[in-house]
Amino acid sequence: MSLGWENVRRIHGCIVHIDIIDGMVWIQRNGTEDGIAIELEQAGIPKKNIVLGFHEPDVRQHTGYAVAQIAVFFRWT
């Protein structure tokens, strides 16, 4: 998390968001300098099990990582 104050502006944001969905590691947000996917690979997780969820599904096929999709629908009330 990135949080605190910048002058009179409140800063609150997620730097990294990772989910495990159906045995796959989904990187939903990656605000790291080098990329968390590389660190996951170095820790032994194969590329075929890592989904770059922050990319559109049509773009994922060009990343070298998993091309998984999940149907998630949110209804705001």
mmJSON file of the N, C-alpha and C atoms, coordinates in Angstrom:
{"data_MODEL":{"atom_site":{
"group_PDB":["ATOM","ATOM","ATOM","ATOM","ATOM","ATOM","ATOM","ATOM","ATOM","ATOM","ATOM","ATOM","ATOM","ATOM","ATOM","ATOM","ATOM","ATOM","ATOM","ATOM","ATOM","ATOM","ATOM","ATOM","ATOM","ATOM","ATOM","ATOM","ATOM","ATOM","ATOM","ATOM","ATOM","ATOM","ATOM","ATOM","ATOM","ATOM","ATOM","ATOM","ATOM","ATOM","ATOM","ATOM","ATOM","ATOM","ATOM","ATOM","ATOM","ATOM","ATOM","ATOM","ATOM","ATOM","ATOM","ATOM","ATOM","ATOM","ATOM","ATOM","ATOM","ATOM","ATOM","ATOM","ATOM","ATOM","ATOM","ATOM","ATOM","ATOM","ATOM","ATOM","ATOM","ATOM","ATOM","ATOM","ATOM","ATOM","ATOM","ATOM","ATOM","ATOM","ATOM","ATOM","ATOM","ATOM","ATOM","ATOM","ATOM","ATOM","ATOM","ATOM","ATOM","ATOM","ATOM","ATOM","ATOM","ATOM","ATOM","ATOM","ATOM","ATOM","ATOM","ATOM","ATOM","ATOM","ATOM","ATOM","ATOM","ATOM","ATOM","ATOM","ATOM","ATOM","ATOM","ATOM","ATOM","ATOM","ATOM","ATOM","ATOM","ATOM","ATOM","ATOM","ATOM","ATOM","ATOM","ATOM","ATOM","ATOM","ATOM","ATOM","ATOM","ATOM","ATOM","ATOM","ATOM","ATOM","ATOM","ATOM","ATOM","ATOM","ATOM","ATOM","ATOM","ATOM","ATOM","ATOM","ATOM","ATOM","ATOM","ATOM","ATOM","ATOM","ATOM","ATOM","ATOM","ATOM","ATOM","ATOM","ATOM","ATOM","ATOM","ATOM","ATOM","ATOM","ATOM","ATOM","ATOM","ATOM","ATOM","ATOM","ATOM","ATOM","ATOM","ATOM","ATOM","ATOM","ATOM","ATOM","ATOM","ATOM","ATOM","ATOM","ATOM","ATOM","ATOM","ATOM","ATOM","ATOM","ATOM","ATOM","ATOM","ATOM","ATOM","ATOM","ATOM","ATOM","ATOM","ATOM","ATOM","ATOM","ATOM","ATOM","ATOM","ATOM","ATOM","ATOM","ATOM","ATOM","ATOM","ATOM","ATOM","ATOM","ATOM","ATOM","ATOM","ATOM","ATOM","ATOM","ATOM","ATOM","ATOM","ATOM","ATOM","ATOM","ATOM","ATOM","ATOM","ATOM","ATOM"],
"id":[1,2,3,4,5,6,7,8,9,10,11,12,13,14,15,16,17,18,19,20,21,22,23,24,25,26,27,28,29,30,31,32,33,34,35,36,37,38,39,40,41,42,43,44,45,46,47,48,49,50,51,52,53,54,55,56,57,58,59,60,61,62,63,64,65,66,67,68,69,70,71,72,73,74,75,76,77,78,79,80,81,82,83,84,85,86,87,88,89,90,91,92,93,94,95,96,97,98,99,100,101,102,103,104,105,106,107,108,109,110,111,112,113,114,115,116,117,118,119,120,121,122,123,124,125,126,127,128,129,130,131,132,133,134,135,136,137,138,139,140,141,142,143,144,145,146,147,148,149,150,151,152,153,154,155,156,157,158,159,160,161,162,163,164,165,166,167,168,169,170,171,172,173,174,175,176,177,178,179,180,181,182,183,184,185,186,187,188,189,190,191,192,193,194,195,196,197,198,199,200,201,202,203,204,205,206,207,208,209,210,211,212,213,214,215,216,217,218,219,220,221,222,223,224,225,226,227,228,229,230,231],
"type_symbol":["N","C","C","N","C","C","N","C","C","N","C","C","N","C","C","N","C","C","N","C","C","N","C","C","N","C","C","N","C","C","N","C","C","N","C","C","N","C","C","N","C","C","N","C","C","N","C","C","N","C","C","N","C","C","N","C","C","N","C","C","N","C","C","N","C","C","N","C","C","N","C","C","N","C","C","N","C","C","N","C","C","N","C","C","N","C","C","N","C","C","N","C","C","N","C","C","N","C","C","N","C","C","N","C","C","N","C","C","N","C","C","N","C","C","N","C","C","N","C","C","N","C","C","N","C","C","N","C","C","N","C","C","N","C","C","N","C","C","N","C","C","N","C","C","N","C","C","N","C","C","N","C","C","N","C","C","N","C","C","N","C","C","N","C","C","N","C","C","N","C","C","N","C","C","N","C","C","N","C","C","N","C","C","N","C","C","N","C","C","N","C","C","N","C","C","N","C","C","N","C","C","N","C","C","N","C","C","N","C","C","N","C","C","N","C","C","N","C","C","N","C","C","N","C","C","N","C","C","N","C","C"],
"label_atom_id":["N","CA","C","N","CA","C","N","CA","C","N","CA","C","N","CA","C","N","CA","C","N","CA","C","N","CA","C","N","CA","C","N","CA","C","N","CA","C","N","CA","C","N","CA","C","N","CA","C","N","CA","C","N","CA","C","N","CA","C","N","CA","C","N","CA","C","N","CA","C","N","CA","C","N","CA","C","N","CA","C","N","CA","C","N","CA","C","N","CA","C","N","CA","C","N","CA","C","N","CA","C","N","CA","C","N","CA","C","N","CA","C","N","CA","C","N","CA","C","N","CA","C","N","CA","C","N","CA","C","N","CA","C","N","CA","C","N","CA","C","N","CA","C","N","CA","C","N","CA","C","N","CA","C","N","CA","C","N","CA","C","N","CA","C","N","CA","C","N","CA","C","N","CA","C","N","CA","C","N","CA","C","N","CA","C","N","CA","C","N","CA","C","N","CA","C","N","CA","C","N","CA","C","N","CA","C","N","CA","C","N","CA","C","N","CA","C","N","CA","C","N","CA","C","N","CA","C","N","CA","C","N","CA","C","N","CA","C","N","CA","C","N","CA","C","N","CA","C","N","CA","C","N","CA","C","N","CA","C","N","CA","C","N","CA","C","N","CA","C"],
"label_alt_id":[null,null,null,null,null,null,null,null,null,null,null,null,null,null,null,null,null,null,null,null,null,null,null,null,null,null,null,null,null,null,null,null,null,null,null,null,null,null,null,null,null,null,null,null,null,null,null,null,null,null,null,null,null,null,null,null,null,null,null,null,null,null,null,null,null,null,null,null,null,null,null,null,null,null,null,null,null,null,null,null,null,null,null,null,null,null,null,null,null,null,null,null,null,null,null,null,null,null,null,null,null,null,null,null,null,null,null,null,null,null,null,null,null,null,null,null,null,null,null,null,null,null,null,null,null,null,null,null,null,null,null,null,null,null,null,null,null,null,null,null,null,null,null,null,null,null,null,null,null,null,null,null,null,null,null,null,null,null,null,null,null,null,null,null,null,null,null,null,null,null,null,null,null,null,null,null,null,null,null,null,null,null,null,null,null,null,null,null,null,null,null,null,null,null,null,null,null,null,null,null,null,null,null,null,null,null,null,null,null,null,null,null,null,null,null,null,null,null,null,null,null,null,null,null,null,null,null,null,null,null,null],
"label_comp_id":["MET","MET","MET","SER","SER","SER","LEU","LEU","LEU","GLY","GLY","GLY","TRP","TRP","TRP","GLU","GLU","GLU","ASN","ASN","ASN","VAL","VAL","VAL","ARG","ARG","ARG","ARG","ARG","ARG","ILE","ILE","ILE","HIS","HIS","HIS","GLY","GLY","GLY","CYS","CYS","CYS","ILE","ILE","ILE","VAL","VAL","VAL","HIS","HIS","HIS","ILE","ILE","ILE","ASP","ASP","ASP","ILE","ILE","ILE","ILE","ILE","ILE","ASP","ASP","ASP","GLY","GLY","GLY","MET","MET","MET","VAL","VAL","VAL","TRP","TRP","TRP","ILE","ILE","ILE","GLN","GLN","GLN","ARG","ARG","ARG","ASN","ASN","ASN","GLY","GLY","GLY","THR","THR","THR","GLU","GLU","GLU","ASP","ASP","ASP","GLY","GLY","GLY","ILE","ILE","ILE","ALA","ALA","ALA","ILE","ILE","ILE","GLU","GLU","GLU","LEU","LEU","LEU","GLU","GLU","GLU","GLN","GLN","GLN","ALA","ALA","ALA","GLY","GLY","GLY","ILE","ILE","ILE","PRO","PRO","PRO","LYS","LYS","LYS","LYS","LYS","LYS","ASN","ASN","ASN","ILE","ILE","ILE","VAL","VAL","VAL","LEU","LEU","LEU","GLY","GLY","GLY","PHE","PHE","PHE","HIS","HIS","HIS","GLU","GLU","GLU","PRO","PRO","PRO","ASP","ASP","ASP","VAL","VAL","VAL","ARG","ARG","ARG","GLN","GLN","GLN","HIS","HIS","HIS","THR","THR","THR","GLY","GLY","GLY","TYR","TYR","TYR","ALA","ALA","ALA","VAL","VAL","VAL","ALA","ALA","ALA","GLN","GLN","GLN","ILE","ILE","ILE","ALA","ALA","ALA","VAL","VAL","VAL","PHE","PHE","PHE","PHE","PHE","PHE","ARG","ARG","ARG","TRP","TRP","TRP","THR","THR","THR"],
"label_asym_id":["A","A","A","A","A","A","A","A","A","A","A","A","A","A","A","A","A","A","A","A","A","A","A","A","A","A","A","A","A","A","A","A","A","A","A","A","A","A","A","A","A","A","A","A","A","A","A","A","A","A","A","A","A","A","A","A","A","A","A","A","A","A","A","A","A","A","A","A","A","A","A","A","A","A","A","A","A","A","A","A","A","A","A","A","A","A","A","A","A","A","A","A","A","A","A","A","A","A","A","A","A","A","A","A","A","A","A","A","A","A","A","A","A","A","A","A","A","A","A","A","A","A","A","A","A","A","A","A","A","A","A","A","A","A","A","A","A","A","A","A","A","A","A","A","A","A","A","A","A","A","A","A","A","A","A","A","A","A","A","A","A","A","A","A","A","A","A","A","A","A","A","A","A","A","A","A","A","A","A","A","A","A","A","A","A","A","A","A","A","A","A","A","A","A","A","A","A","A","A","A","A","A","A","A","A","A","A","A","A","A","A","A","A","A","A","A","A","A","A","A","A","A","A","A","A","A","A","A","A","A","A"],
"label_entity_id":["1","1","1","1","1","1","1","1","1","1","1","1","1","1","1","1","1","1","1","1","1","1","1","1","1","1","1","1","1","1","1","1","1","1","1","1","1","1","1","1","1","1","1","1","1","1","1","1","1","1","1","1","1","1","1","1","1","1","1","1","1","1","1","1","1","1","1","1","1","1","1","1","1","1","1","1","1","1","1","1","1","1","1","1","1","1","1","1","1","1","1","1","1","1","1","1","1","1","1","1","1","1","1","1","1","1","1","1","1","1","1","1","1","1","1","1","1","1","1","1","1","1","1","1","1","1","1","1","1","1","1","1","1","1","1","1","1","1","1","1","1","1","1","1","1","1","1","1","1","1","1","1","1","1","1","1","1","1","1","1","1","1","1","1","1","1","1","1","1","1","1","1","1","1","1","1","1","1","1","1","1","1","1","1","1","1","1","1","1","1","1","1","1","1","1","1","1","1","1","1","1","1","1","1","1","1","1","1","1","1","1","1","1","1","1","1","1","1","1","1","1","1","1","1","1","1","1","1","1","1","1"],
"label_seq_id":[1,1,1,2,2,2,3,3,3,4,4,4,5,5,5,6,6,6,7,7,7,8,8,8,9,9,9,10,10,10,11,11,11,12,12,12,13,13,13,14,14,14,15,15,15,16,16,16,17,17,17,18,18,18,19,19,19,20,20,20,21,21,21,22,22,22,23,23,23,24,24,24,25,25,25,26,26,26,27,27,27,28,28,28,29,29,29,30,30,30,31,31,31,32,32,32,33,33,33,34,34,34,35,35,35,36,36,36,37,37,37,38,38,38,39,39,39,40,40,40,41,41,41,42,42,42,43,43,43,44,44,44,45,45,45,46,46,46,47,47,47,48,48,48,49,49,49,50,50,50,51,51,51,52,52,52,53,53,53,54,54,54,55,55,55,56,56,56,57,57,57,58,58,58,59,59,59,60,60,60,61,61,61,62,62,62,63,63,63,64,64,64,65,65,65,66,66,66,67,67,67,68,68,68,69,69,69,70,70,70,71,71,71,72,72,72,73,73,73,74,74,74,75,75,75,76,76,76,77,77,77],
"pdbx_PDB_ins_code":[null,null,null,null,null,null,null,null,null,null,null,null,null,null,null,null,null,null,null,null,null,null,null,null,null,null,null,null,null,null,null,null,null,null,null,null,null,null,null,null,null,null,null,null,null,null,null,null,null,null,null,null,null,null,null,null,null,null,null,null,null,null,null,null,null,null,null,null,null,null,null,null,null,null,null,null,null,null,null,null,null,null,null,null,null,null,null,null,null,null,null,null,null,null,null,null,null,null,null,null,null,null,null,null,null,null,null,null,null,null,null,null,null,null,null,null,null,null,null,null,null,null,null,null,null,null,null,null,null,null,null,null,null,null,null,null,null,null,null,null,null,null,null,null,null,null,null,null,null,null,null,null,null,null,null,null,null,null,null,null,null,null,null,null,null,null,null,null,null,null,null,null,null,null,null,null,null,null,null,null,null,null,null,null,null,null,null,null,null,null,null,null,null,null,null,null,null,null,null,null,null,null,null,null,null,null,null,null,null,null,null,null,null,null,null,null,null,null,null,null,null,null,null,null,null,null,null,null,null,null,null],
"Cartn_x":[0.839,0.0,0.88,0.392,1.005,-0.003,0.381,-0.552,0.175,-0.536,0.024,-0.55,0.243,-0.212,0.831,0.384,1.23,0.637,1.262,0.698,-0.688,-1.742,-3.085,-3.865,-3.209,-3.858,-3.569,-4.611,-4.477,-4.056,-3.042,-2.553,-2.955,-3.646,-4.02,-4.166,-3.291,-3.352,-2.675,-3.113,-2.576,-1.429,-0.266,0.88,0.851,0.516,0.441,-0.851,-1.562,-2.766,-2.659,-2.597,-2.482,-3.605,-4.285,-5.3,-4.866,-5.322,-5.168,-6.568,-6.799,-8.114,-7.951,-8.643,-8.584,-7.146,-6.295,-4.912,-3.976,-4.485,-3.669,-3.375,-2.187,-1.807,-2.179,-3.133,-3.613,-2.996,-2.201,-1.657,-2.655,-3.382,-4.434,-3.896,-2.882,-2.255,-0.789,0.061,1.506,2.131,2.376,2.999,4.463,5.077,6.486,7.365,8.59,9.515,9.892,10.246,10.722,9.628,8.541,7.468,7.451,6.339,6.216,6.195,5.802,5.753,7.131,8.148,9.521,9.91,9.538,9.855,9.098,7.861,7.096,7.745,8.215,8.929,10.188,10.955,12.187,11.9,10.69,10.289,9.786,9.731,9.373,7.987,7.247,5.921,6.075,5.638,5.799,4.908,5.37,4.618,3.206,3.046,1.732,0.716,1.189,0.301,0.157,0.701,0.63,-0.192,-1.218,-2.071,-1.849,-1.549,-1.412,-2.807,-3.556,-4.952,-5.162,-4.118,-4.249,-4.236,-3.913,-3.992,-5.363,-5.853,-7.105,-6.94,-8.017,-7.904,-7.306,-7.607,-7.074,-5.57,-5.035,-3.613,-2.784,-3.375,-2.639,-1.93,-2.473,-1.853,-0.484,-0.171,1.108,2.132,1.799,2.669,3.637,3.372,4.203,3.728,2.656,2.076,0.739,0.068,-1.181,-2.254,-3.106,-4.209,-5.514,-5.738,-6.949,-7.945,-9.191,-10.253,-11.142,-11.73,-12.667,-13.861,-15.02,-16.233,-16.593,-16.384,-16.726,-17.611,-18.767,-19.686,-20.008,-19.907,-20.208,-21.478,-22.34,-23.541,-23.525,-23.472,-23.426,-24.859,-25.15,-26.502,-26.461],
"Cartn_y":[-1.183,0.0,1.24,2.219,3.544,4.452,5.0,5.863,6.949,8.012,9.15,10.44,11.493,12.811,13.437,14.11,14.918,16.319,17.185,18.51,18.32,18.769,18.62,17.492,16.725,15.648,14.297,13.544,12.212,11.231,10.409,9.379,8.026,7.23,5.888,5.029,4.079,3.25,1.909,0.988,-0.363,-0.442,-0.884,-1.021,-2.375,-3.411,-4.761,-5.418,-6.023,-6.791,-8.122,-9.2,-10.55,-11.408,-12.132,-13.101,-14.483,-15.499,-16.877,-17.354,-17.596,-17.983,-19.286,-20.313,-21.626,-22.107,-21.904,-22.368,-21.515,-20.421,-19.513,-18.256,-17.704,-16.461,-15.301,-14.511,-13.367,-12.095,-11.424,-10.125,-9.084,-8.509,-7.553,-6.128,-5.831,-4.501,-4.694,-4.039,-4.159,-2.775,-2.167,-0.855,-0.914,-2.1,-2.241,-1.811,-1.491,-1.002,-2.085,-3.264,-4.331,-5.296,-5.344,-6.27,-7.47,-7.685,-8.782,-10.138,-10.195,-11.471,-12.114,-11.312,-11.834,-12.457,-11.803,-12.341,-13.642,-13.719,-14.961,-16.102,-15.805,-16.817,-17.284,-16.346,-16.683,-17.51,-17.368,-18.153,-19.536,-19.814,-21.149,-21.3,-20.216,-20.305,-20.187,-21.189,-21.142,-20.067,-19.532,-18.502,-18.964,-20.235,-20.766,-20.683,-20.385,-20.257,-18.817,-17.88,-16.465,-15.739,-15.037,-14.265,-12.786,-12.034,-10.583,-9.978,-10.022,-9.6,-8.134,-7.329,-5.898,-5.615,-6.643,-6.513,-6.995,-6.391,-6.847,-8.294,-9.088,-10.49,-10.676,-9.811,-9.946,-9.68,-8.961,-8.61,-9.708,-10.454,-11.458,-12.488,-12.807,-13.825,-13.402,-12.131,-11.613,-11.393,-11.756,-11.451,-12.564,-13.789,-14.916,-15.546,-14.991,-15.534,-16.194,-16.706,-17.432,-16.537,-17.19,-16.49,-16.994,-16.694,-17.143,-16.002,-16.387,-15.405,-15.868,-14.913,-15.238,-14.312,-14.868,-14.065,-13.523,-12.251,-11.598,-10.411,-10.392,-9.307,-8.612,-7.32,-6.528,-5.738,-5.702,-4.889,-3.902,-2.662,-1.601,-1.203,-1.188,-0.795,0.41],
"Cartn_z":[0.0,0.0,0.0,-0.66,-0.627,0.058,1.195,1.882,2.636,2.869,3.574,3.025,3.143,2.698,1.791,0.765,-0.1,-0.065,0.742,1.045,1.66,1.026,1.585,0.91,0.072,-0.677,-0.031,0.236,0.819,-0.272,0.018,-0.889,-0.302,-1.079,-0.65,-1.899,-2.067,-3.261,-3.068,-3.851,-3.836,-4.837,-4.4,-5.297,-5.987,-5.263,-5.835,-5.353,-6.293,-5.968,-6.704,-5.933,-6.49,-5.919,-6.8,-6.391,-6.844,-6.132,-6.593,-6.929,-8.227,-8.721,-9.498,-9.048,-9.693,-9.906,-8.915,-8.974,-9.808,-10.352,-11.161,-10.347,-10.523,-9.858,-10.785,-10.365,-11.145,-10.594,-11.398,-11.012,-11.505,-10.57,-10.911,-11.017,-10.217,-10.235,-9.952,-10.737,-10.547,-10.662,-9.54,-9.521,-9.117,-9.237,-8.87,-10.037,-9.731,-10.752,-11.76,-11.274,-12.163,-12.588,-11.885,-12.207,-11.29,-10.648,-9.689,-10.382,-11.654,-12.382,-12.454,-12.647,-12.711,-11.377,-10.292,-8.962,-8.707,-9.178,-9.02,-9.802,-10.995,-11.793,-11.072,-10.542,-9.831,-8.586,-8.045,-6.873,-7.265,-8.596,-9.047,-9.648,-9.793,-10.401,-11.921,-12.668,-14.121,-14.758,-15.886,-16.612,-16.956,-17.217,-17.597,-16.461,-15.234,-14.076,-13.605,-14.362,-14.001,-15.056,-14.607,-15.501,-15.214,-16.254,-16.109,-16.261,-15.169,-15.181,-15.479,-15.346,-15.634,-17.131,-17.933,-19.394,-19.861,-20.921,-21.508,-21.98,-21.939,-22.348,-23.743,-24.673,-26.033,-26.107,-25.148,-25.138,-24.477,-23.578,-22.786,-23.641,-24.794,-25.654,-26.16,-26.075,-26.564,-25.451,-24.208,-23.069,-22.705,-23.15,-22.74,-21.443,-20.868,-19.635,-19.969,-18.962,-19.165,-19.789,-20.565,-21.235,-20.621,-19.383,-18.691,-18.633,-18.529,-18.368,-17.236,-16.582,-15.512,-15.681,-15.543,-15.667,-14.289,-14.116,-12.849,-13.199,-12.581,-12.843,-11.525,-11.526,-10.348,-10.602,-9.647,-9.753,-8.608,-8.942,-7.945,-7.594,-6.334,-5.912,-5.016],
"occupancy":[1.0,1.0,1.0,1.0,1.0,1.0,1.0,1.0,1.0,1.0,1.0,1.0,1.0,1.0,1.0,1.0,1.0,1.0,1.0,1.0,1.0,1.0,1.0,1.0,1.0,1.0,1.0,1.0,1.0,1.0,1.0,1.0,1.0,1.0,1.0,1.0,1.0,1.0,1.0,1.0,1.0,1.0,1.0,1.0,1.0,1.0,1.0,1.0,1.0,1.0,1.0,1.0,1.0,1.0,1.0,1.0,1.0,1.0,1.0,1.0,1.0,1.0,1.0,1.0,1.0,1.0,1.0,1.0,1.0,1.0,1.0,1.0,1.0,1.0,1.0,1.0,1.0,1.0,1.0,1.0,1.0,1.0,1.0,1.0,1.0,1.0,1.0,1.0,1.0,1.0,1.0,1.0,1.0,1.0,1.0,1.0,1.0,1.0,1.0,1.0,1.0,1.0,1.0,1.0,1.0,1.0,1.0,1.0,1.0,1.0,1.0,1.0,1.0,1.0,1.0,1.0,1.0,1.0,1.0,1.0,1.0,1.0,1.0,1.0,1.0,1.0,1.0,1.0,1.0,1.0,1.0,1.0,1.0,1.0,1.0,1.0,1.0,1.0,1.0,1.0,1.0,1.0,1.0,1.0,1.0,1.0,1.0,1.0,1.0,1.0,1.0,1.0,1.0,1.0,1.0,1.0,1.0,1.0,1.0,1.0,1.0,1.0,1.0,1.0,1.0,1.0,1.0,1.0,1.0,1.0,1.0,1.0,1.0,1.0,1.0,1.0,1.0,1.0,1.0,1.0,1.0,1.0,1.0,1.0,1.0,1.0,1.0,1.0,1.0,1.0,1.0,1.0,1.0,1.0,1.0,1.0,1.0,1.0,1.0,1.0,1.0,1.0,1.0,1.0,1.0,1.0,1.0,1.0,1.0,1.0,1.0,1.0,1.0,1.0,1.0,1.0,1.0,1.0,1.0,1.0,1.0,1.0,1.0,1.0,1.0,1.0,1.0,1.0,1.0,1.0,1.0],
"B_iso_or_equiv":[0.0,0.0,0.0,0.0,0.0,0.0,0.0,0.0,0.0,0.0,0.0,0.0,0.0,0.0,0.0,0.0,0.0,0.0,0.0,0.0,0.0,0.0,0.0,0.0,0.0,0.0,0.0,0.0,0.0,0.0,0.0,0.0,0.0,0.0,0.0,0.0,0.0,0.0,0.0,0.0,0.0,0.0,0.0,0.0,0.0,0.0,0.0,0.0,0.0,0.0,0.0,0.0,0.0,0.0,0.0,0.0,0.0,0.0,0.0,0.0,0.0,0.0,0.0,0.0,0.0,0.0,0.0,0.0,0.0,0.0,0.0,0.0,0.0,0.0,0.0,0.0,0.0,0.0,0.0,0.0,0.0,0.0,0.0,0.0,0.0,0.0,0.0,0.0,0.0,0.0,0.0,0.0,0.0,0.0,0.0,0.0,0.0,0.0,0.0,0.0,0.0,0.0,0.0,0.0,0.0,0.0,0.0,0.0,0.0,0.0,0.0,0.0,0.0,0.0,0.0,0.0,0.0,0.0,0.0,0.0,0.0,0.0,0.0,0.0,0.0,0.0,0.0,0.0,0.0,0.0,0.0,0.0,0.0,0.0,0.0,0.0,0.0,0.0,0.0,0.0,0.0,0.0,0.0,0.0,0.0,0.0,0.0,0.0,0.0,0.0,0.0,0.0,0.0,0.0,0.0,0.0,0.0,0.0,0.0,0.0,0.0,0.0,0.0,0.0,0.0,0.0,0.0,0.0,0.0,0.0,0.0,0.0,0.0,0.0,0.0,0.0,0.0,0.0,0.0,0.0,0.0,0.0,0.0,0.0,0.0,0.0,0.0,0.0,0.0,0.0,0.0,0.0,0.0,0.0,0.0,0.0,0.0,0.0,0.0,0.0,0.0,0.0,0.0,0.0,0.0,0.0,0.0,0.0,0.0,0.0,0.0,0.0,0.0,0.0,0.0,0.0,0.0,0.0,0.0,0.0,0.0,0.0,0.0,0.0,0.0,0.0,0.0,0.0,0.0,0.0,0.0],
"pdbx_formal_charge":[null,null,null,null,null,null,null,null,null,null,null,null,null,null,null,null,null,null,null,null,null,null,null,null,null,null,null,null,null,null,null,null,null,null,null,null,null,null,null,null,null,null,null,null,null,null,null,null,null,null,null,null,null,null,null,null,null,null,null,null,null,null,null,null,null,null,null,null,null,null,null,null,null,null,null,null,null,null,null,null,null,null,null,null,null,null,null,null,null,null,null,null,null,null,null,null,null,null,null,null,null,null,null,null,null,null,null,null,null,null,null,null,null,null,null,null,null,null,null,null,null,null,null,null,null,null,null,null,null,null,null,null,null,null,null,null,null,null,null,null,null,null,null,null,null,null,null,null,null,null,null,null,null,null,null,null,null,null,null,null,null,null,null,null,null,null,null,null,null,null,null,null,null,null,null,null,null,null,null,null,null,null,null,null,null,null,null,null,null,null,null,null,null,null,null,null,null,null,null,null,null,null,null,null,null,null,null,null,null,null,null,null,null,null,null,null,null,null,null,null,null,null,null,null,null,null,null,null,null,null,null],
"auth_seq_id":[1,1,1,2,2,2,3,3,3,4,4,4,5,5,5,6,6,6,7,7,7,8,8,8,9,9,9,10,10,10,11,11,11,12,12,12,13,13,13,14,14,14,15,15,15,16,16,16,17,17,17,18,18,18,19,19,19,20,20,20,21,21,21,22,22,22,23,23,23,24,24,24,25,25,25,26,26,26,27,27,27,28,28,28,29,29,29,30,30,30,31,31,31,32,32,32,33,33,33,34,34,34,35,35,35,36,36,36,37,37,37,38,38,38,39,39,39,40,40,40,41,41,41,42,42,42,43,43,43,44,44,44,45,45,45,46,46,46,47,47,47,48,48,48,49,49,49,50,50,50,51,51,51,52,52,52,53,53,53,54,54,54,55,55,55,56,56,56,57,57,57,58,58,58,59,59,59,60,60,60,61,61,61,62,62,62,63,63,63,64,64,64,65,65,65,66,66,66,67,67,67,68,68,68,69,69,69,70,70,70,71,71,71,72,72,72,73,73,73,74,74,74,75,75,75,76,76,76,77,77,77],
"auth_comp_id":["MET","MET","MET","SER","SER","SER","LEU","LEU","LEU","GLY","GLY","GLY","TRP","TRP","TRP","GLU","GLU","GLU","ASN","ASN","ASN","VAL","VAL","VAL","ARG","ARG","ARG","ARG","ARG","ARG","ILE","ILE","ILE","HIS","HIS","HIS","GLY","GLY","GLY","CYS","CYS","CYS","ILE","ILE","ILE","VAL","VAL","VAL","HIS","HIS","HIS","ILE","ILE","ILE","ASP","ASP","ASP","ILE","ILE","ILE","ILE","ILE","ILE","ASP","ASP","ASP","GLY","GLY","GLY","MET","MET","MET","VAL","VAL","VAL","TRP","TRP","TRP","ILE","ILE","ILE","GLN","GLN","GLN","ARG","ARG","ARG","ASN","ASN","ASN","GLY","GLY","GLY","THR","THR","THR","GLU","GLU","GLU","ASP","ASP","ASP","GLY","GLY","GLY","ILE","ILE","ILE","ALA","ALA","ALA","ILE","ILE","ILE","GLU","GLU","GLU","LEU","LEU","LEU","GLU","GLU","GLU","GLN","GLN","GLN","ALA","ALA","ALA","GLY","GLY","GLY","ILE","ILE","ILE","PRO","PRO","PRO","LYS","LYS","LYS","LYS","LYS","LYS","ASN","ASN","ASN","ILE","ILE","ILE","VAL","VAL","VAL","LEU","LEU","LEU","GLY","GLY","GLY","PHE","PHE","PHE","HIS","HIS","HIS","GLU","GLU","GLU","PRO","PRO","PRO","ASP","ASP","ASP","VAL","VAL","VAL","ARG","ARG","ARG","GLN","GLN","GLN","HIS","HIS","HIS","THR","THR","THR","GLY","GLY","GLY","TYR","TYR","TYR","ALA","ALA","ALA","VAL","VAL","VAL","ALA","ALA","ALA","GLN","GLN","GLN","ILE","ILE","ILE","ALA","ALA","ALA","VAL","VAL","VAL","PHE","PHE","PHE","PHE","PHE","PHE","ARG","ARG","ARG","TRP","TRP","TRP","THR","THR","THR"],
"auth_asym_id":["A","A","A","A","A","A","A","A","A","A","A","A","A","A","A","A","A","A","A","A","A","A","A","A","A","A","A","A","A","A","A","A","A","A","A","A","A","A","A","A","A","A","A","A","A","A","A","A","A","A","A","A","A","A","A","A","A","A","A","A","A","A","A","A","A","A","A","A","A","A","A","A","A","A","A","A","A","A","A","A","A","A","A","A","A","A","A","A","A","A","A","A","A","A","A","A","A","A","A","A","A","A","A","A","A","A","A","A","A","A","A","A","A","A","A","A","A","A","A","A","A","A","A","A","A","A","A","A","A","A","A","A","A","A","A","A","A","A","A","A","A","A","A","A","A","A","A","A","A","A","A","A","A","A","A","A","A","A","A","A","A","A","A","A","A","A","A","A","A","A","A","A","A","A","A","A","A","A","A","A","A","A","A","A","A","A","A","A","A","A","A","A","A","A","A","A","A","A","A","A","A","A","A","A","A","A","A","A","A","A","A","A","A","A","A","A","A","A","A","A","A","A","A","A","A","A","A","A","A","A","A"],
"auth_atom_id":["N","CA","C","N","CA","C","N","CA","C","N","CA","C","N","CA","C","N","CA","C","N","CA","C","N","CA","C","N","CA","C","N","CA","C","N","CA","C","N","CA","C","N","CA","C","N","CA","C","N","CA","C","N","CA","C","N","CA","C","N","CA","C","N","CA","C","N","CA","C","N","CA","C","N","CA","C","N","CA","C","N","CA","C","N","CA","C","N","CA","C","N","CA","C","N","CA","C","N","CA","C","N","CA","C","N","CA","C","N","CA","C","N","CA","C","N","CA","C","N","CA","C","N","CA","C","N","CA","C","N","CA","C","N","CA","C","N","CA","C","N","CA","C","N","CA","C","N","CA","C","N","CA","C","N","CA","C","N","CA","C","N","CA","C","N","CA","C","N","CA","C","N","CA","C","N","CA","C","N","CA","C","N","CA","C","N","CA","C","N","CA","C","N","CA","C","N","CA","C","N","CA","C","N","CA","C","N","CA","C","N","CA","C","N","CA","C","N","CA","C","N","CA","C","N","CA","C","N","CA","C","N","CA","C","N","CA","C","N","CA","C","N","CA","C","N","CA","C","N","CA","C","N","CA","C","N","CA","C","N","CA","C","N","CA","C","N","CA","C"],
"pdbx_PDB_model_num":[1,1,1,1,1,1,1,1,1,1,1,1,1,1,1,1,1,1,1,1,1,1,1,1,1,1,1,1,1,1,1,1,1,1,1,1,1,1,1,1,1,1,1,1,1,1,1,1,1,1,1,1,1,1,1,1,1,1,1,1,1,1,1,1,1,1,1,1,1,1,1,1,1,1,1,1,1,1,1,1,1,1,1,1,1,1,1,1,1,1,1,1,1,1,1,1,1,1,1,1,1,1,1,1,1,1,1,1,1,1,1,1,1,1,1,1,1,1,1,1,1,1,1,1,1,1,1,1,1,1,1,1,1,1,1,1,1,1,1,1,1,1,1,1,1,1,1,1,1,1,1,1,1,1,1,1,1,1,1,1,1,1,1,1,1,1,1,1,1,1,1,1,1,1,1,1,1,1,1,1,1,1,1,1,1,1,1,1,1,1,1,1,1,1,1,1,1,1,1,1,1,1,1,1,1,1,1,1,1,1,1,1,1,1,1,1,1,1,1,1,1,1,1,1,1,1,1,1,1,1,1]
}}}
